[in-house]
Amino acid sequence: MTPSRNSPQIAVGLAGAMGCYMAVLAIVSILVGLWLDGLLGNERRIATLICAVAGAPLNLASAIWLTRKLIARVIPQTPLTKTDPTTVEPEAGTESQ
């Protein structure tokens, strides 16, 4: 049985995917910082701190971007219908003659 687009299973799957995505990005930023500290010979782990702090807003921005992309797949956007600005719709309660 395939879950429908409004299924809670889809929401749980998206939340799980985003959690894993954010965790992987955080770990990668820390590993890059540790690698840079080892390369530069820093004992105080300055590059690790810089990569972790710089990685937080990048992680958030990329998570928002990916979430919007995944939600667009689940809930397709319907195009807005254009109305002619020269036509005026009758008010409710009045009858046209």
C-alpha distance (Angstrom), angle and dihedral (degrees) to the residues before:
residue distance angle dihedral
M1 . . .
T2 3.79 . .
P3 3.83 115.5 .
S4 3.80 116.0 -120.1
R5 3.78 121.9 -117.6
N6 3.82 91.2 -102.3
S7 3.79 93.7 50.7
P8 3.82 120.0 127.2
Q9 3.80 86.7 -133.3
I10 3.80 89.2 69.0
A11 3.83 91.4 52.0
V12 3.81 91.8 48.5
G13 3.80 90.1 48.8
L14 3.81 92.2 51.1
A15 3.80 92.0 47.6
G16 3.79 91.3 49.1
A17 3.77 92.6 47.9
M18 3.80 91.6 49.9
G19 3.80 92.1 48.4
C20 3.80 91.7 52.2
Y21 3.80 91.5 44.6
M22 3.81 92.9 52.6
A23 3.80 92.8 45.5
V24 3.80 92.0 51.1
L25 3.82 91.6 49.4
A26 3.81 91.7 49.8
I27 3.81 91.9 49.5
V28 3.81 92.0 47.0
S29 3.81 91.9 51.6
I30 3.81 91.1 51.1
L31 3.81 92.4 46.6
V32 3.81 90.7 50.3
G33 3.80 89.1 51.1
L34 3.81 92.1 49.4
W35 3.79 90.4 48.3
L36 3.81 91.1 50.6
D37 3.81 91.3 48.4
G38 3.79 90.1 51.6
L39 3.79 91.4 47.1
L40 3.80 93.4 48.8
G41 3.81 94.9 38.3
N42 3.81 95.3 -122.3
E43 3.80 112.5 166.8
R44 3.82 94.2 -171.9
R45 3.84 95.3 57.9
I46 3.81 93.7 -125.1
A47 3.81 94.3 155.0
T48 3.80 90.3 51.4
L49 3.79 90.7 54.0
I50 3.81 92.0 46.6
C51 3.82 92.5 48.4
A52 3.81 92.5 47.2
V53 3.82 93.1 49.0
A54 3.81 93.4 43.1
G55 3.79 91.3 44.8
A56 3.82 94.6 58.1
P57 3.84 98.0 70.0
L58 3.80 91.0 37.9
N59 3.79 89.0 51.5
L60 3.80 91.4 50.2
A61 3.81 94.2 46.7
S62 3.78 93.3 48.4
A63 3.81 90.9 46.1
I64 3.81 90.8 53.5
W65 3.81 90.5 48.1
L66 3.80 93.1 48.9
T67 3.80 92.9 44.5
R68 3.79 91.5 53.7
K69 3.80 90.1 48.4
L70 3.81 93.5 49.8
I71 3.80 93.5 45.0
A72 3.80 89.7 51.1
R73 3.80 87.8 58.2
V74 3.79 92.9 50.7
I75 3.81 97.2 40.6
P76 3.80 109.4 32.9
Q77 3.78 114.4 -150.5
T78 3.78 116.4 -116.1
P79 3.79 115.2 -140.8
L80 3.76 115.8 -110.8
T81 3.76 115.5 -114.0
K82 3.75 115.0 -124.5
T83 3.76 118.2 -130.3
D84 3.75 123.6 -152.8
P85 3.83 107.0 -110.9
T86 3.81 90.9 -150.3
T87 3.78 93.6 63.2
V88 3.76 118.8 80.1
E89 3.75 119.4 -157.0
P90 3.82 116.0 -136.4
E91 3.77 116.8 -104.1
A92 3.76 119.0 -106.6
G93 3.77 113.1 -90.7
T94 3.80 95.9 24.7
E95 3.74 121.1 100.9
S96 3.78 123.0 -142.6
Q97 3.79 116.8 -125.0
